[in-house]
Amino acid sequence: MHKGGDAVRPTAFAQTFTWLVGFLVVGCAHDIHQQRADAIKEHSRAFYEHLRADRVPAAIGENERIEALAIDLGEQIRTRRQQLGANQVDREWAMLRTAKSAAAENWLALARYLTHKERYEQARRTYQRILDTYGDPLYRSYTEQAELGLRDLNILSAPAAKP
């Protein structure tokens, strides 16, 4: 659990996210992949900005936009799979995984923030959302962190034992 100002500090993933996206789209300065990468980065930046300012609904909205982008990418991959070359499909899948990972990481940050603010029921629902949404084995690390977060919340929100 984070204490003090650490509750909204971007994790190692968030700090390296920009580099990862940049490497994925090197040489594609003005194509659709760059636009998508820029959108993910911008929504992630805005998410943390809203969280630092305690604008939780606005932060949720930014993260939902990342998820919407991932849904659109997944739909495009499914509908155009036969039309795309292997390299194009690989780039689409990489962008899809990047968007979903960014959103999952942001939900974890939100749950930790809510825990830090002692808003345990909201944190519990946020962790549960991760478990309900990111069941694919690719995102196992996020669901494991959510499970641990739920266990921590059980400790924090348990009634105090009477002497």
Rosetta blueprint (number, residue, H / E / L):
1 M L
2 H L
3 K L
4 G H
5 G H
6 D H
7 A H
8 V H
9 R L
10 P L
11 T L
12 A H
13 F H
14 A H
15 Q H
16 T H
17 F H
18 T H
19 W H
20 L H
21 V H
22 G H
23 F H
24 L H
25 V L
26 V L
27 G L
28 C L
29 A L
30 H L
31 D L
32 I H
33 H H
34 Q H
35 Q H
36 R H
37 A H
38 D H
39 A H
40 I H
41 K H
42 E H
43 H H
44 S H
45 R H
46 A H
47 F H
48 Y H
49 E H
50 H H
51 L H
52 R H
53 A L
54 D L
55 R L
56 V H
57 P H
58 A H
59 A H
60 I H
61 G H
62 E H
63 N H
64 E H
65 R H
66 I H
67 E H
68 A H
69 L H
70 A H
71 I H
72 D H
73 L H
74 G H
75 E H
76 Q H
77 I H
78 R H
79 T H
80 R H
81 R L
82 Q L
83 Q L
84 L L
85 G L
86 A H
87 N H
88 Q H
89 V H
90 D H
91 R H
92 E H
93 W H
94 A H
95 M H
96 L H
97 R H
98 T H
99 A H
100 K H
101 S H
102 A H
103 A H
104 A H
105 E H
106 N H
107 W H
108 L H
109 A H
110 L H
111 A H
112 R H
113 Y H
114 L H
115 T H
116 H H
117 K L
118 E L
119 R L
120 Y H
121 E H
122 Q H
123 A H
124 R H
125 R H
126 T H
127 Y H
128 Q H
129 R H
130 I H
131 L H
132 D H
133 T H
134 Y L
135 G L
136 D L
137 P H
138 L H
139 Y H
140 R H
141 S H
142 Y H
143 T H
144 E H
145 Q H
146 A H
147 E H
148 L H
149 G H
150 L H
151 R H
152 D H
153 L H
154 N H
155 I H
156 L H
157 S H
158 A L
159 P L
160 A L
161 A L
162 K L
163 P L
